[in-house]
């Protein structure tokens, strides 16, 4: 072979080597971008998880406070039921008293 053909072969090899280096650098850049995107997504998920934990903690505190109110409402409900029962008993006693007075008055007046 002549030096011109050697130069041509070396030129082709250099071109192919440059293409390989360029492809490798592009692959490295793509991998870096992919890793950066994954890292960013993971950081976003961590932030969302932390926010969710804070919201759950706040909700738990609110529910703990609400338990006191709910138990107080249940106590008042039971008291109200007791008051209704007492009112019913008193009204029945009053009705019985009125019936007794009516019967006594009817007996005094000579009504059958």
Phi and psi in degrees as a GROMACS rama.xvg file:
@    title "Ramachandran Plot"
@    xaxis  label "Phi"
@    yaxis  label "Psi"
@TYPE xy
-95.3975  167.853  UNK-2
-65.3937  -29.3523  UNK-3
-67.1757  -40.8388  UNK-4
-71.1265  -33.6874  UNK-5
-64.1505  -42.0183  UNK-6
-62.5743  -39.1919  UNK-7
-65.6173  -43.5958  UNK-8
-64.2309  -43.4354  UNK-9
-64.1853  -39.2231  UNK-10
-62.275  -43.1933  UNK-11
-63.6374  -42.9708  UNK-12
-61.9378  -41.8379  UNK-13
-63.1896  -41.1745  UNK-14
-63.3045  -45.7985  UNK-15
-64.0222  -40.0521  UNK-16
-64.4638  -42.1242  UNK-17
-61.3153  -41.0017  UNK-18
-64.2729  -40.8119  UNK-19
-63.8684  -42.9534  UNK-20
-64.0631  -42.6365  UNK-21
-63.2136  -44.7995  UNK-22
-63.6867  -40.0565  UNK-23
-64.5106  -45.0052  UNK-24
-62.3284  -40.8124  UNK-25
-63.8528  -41.3849  UNK-26
-63.5007  -40.8114  UNK-27
-64.0889  -43.5506  UNK-28
-63.0072  -43.0442  UNK-29
-62.2249  -42.1672  UNK-30
-63.2554  -40.2998  UNK-31
-64.7794  -43.3554  UNK-32
-62.2633  -40.795  UNK-33
-64.2661  -44.6487  UNK-34
-63.6722  -40.3943  UNK-35
-63.086  -41.4366  UNK-36
-65.3357  -42.4601  UNK-37
-63.3963  -43.1382  UNK-38
-62.26  -41.5821  UNK-39
-63.9276  -43.2069  UNK-40
-62.8652  -41.7468  UNK-41
-63.337  -41.5156  UNK-42
-64.0741  -40.1881  UNK-43
-62.0788  -42.718  UNK-44
-64.5732  -39.5542  UNK-45
-61.5403  -42.3646  UNK-46
-65.2603  -41.9306  UNK-47
-63.947  -40.2076  UNK-48
-64.6346  -41.3119  UNK-49
-64.4023  -41.2674  UNK-50
-64.1753  -41.0476  UNK-51
-62.8886  -41.71  UNK-52
-61.5734  -42.1625  UNK-53
-62.6996  -42.8469  UNK-54
-64.684  -40.4726  UNK-55
-65.186  -40.7443  UNK-56
-62.7743  -44.8537  UNK-57
-63.4317  -42.1168  UNK-58
-64.3375  -39.2549  UNK-59
-63.5582  -40.9963  UNK-60
-63.6227  -42.3404  UNK-61
-63.148  -41.3899  UNK-62
-67.9306  -34.773  UNK-63
-62.0401  -41.0291  UNK-64
-68.2942  -36.0081  UNK-65
-69.672  -28.6005  UNK-66
-60.1253  -38.7037  UNK-67
-63.0316  -44.5223  UNK-68
-65.149  -43.4026  UNK-69
-63.4326  -43.3048  UNK-70
-65.6207  -35.8127  UNK-71
-65.4092  -41.5201  UNK-72
-62.4655  -40.6655  UNK-73
-64.1827  -38.8892  UNK-74
-62.6158  -44.293  UNK-75
-64.7831  -35.8813  UNK-76
-62.1069  -45.3565  UNK-77
-63.3481  -40.0439  UNK-78
-62.704  -42.3259  UNK-79
-62.8367  -41.1616  UNK-80
-62.3259  -42.6315  UNK-81
-62.2642  -40.4332  UNK-82
-64.8601  -39.3333  UNK-83
-63.3908  -40.9352  UNK-84
-65.5031  -43.0919  UNK-85
-63.3406  -42.0238  UNK-86
-62.0074  -41.5984  UNK-87
-62.2958  -43.6136  UNK-88
-63.7093  -44.2381  UNK-89
-63.177  -41.1349  UNK-90
-67.0231  -37.6634  UNK-91
-65.709  -40.7891  UNK-92
-64.8331  -41.1627  UNK-93
-64.139  -42.0995  UNK-94
-62.1609  -41.7284  UNK-95
-64.8089  -39.3042  UNK-96
-63.4046  -42.7247  UNK-97
-62.8095  -41.1203  UNK-98
-64.0652  -41.2713  UNK-99
-64.9968  -43.2997  UNK-100
-63.0558  -42.9328  UNK-101
-61.6211  -44.2791  UNK-102
-64.902  -41.8536  UNK-103
-63.1033  -45.1249  UNK-104
-63.7567  -40.0642  UNK-105
-66.2229  -37.3138  UNK-106
-69.3575  -37.1162  UNK-107
-69.3979  -35.4652  UNK-108
-86.1748  -4.45124  UNK-109
81.599  22.0758  UNK-110
-86.2289  143.262  UNK-111
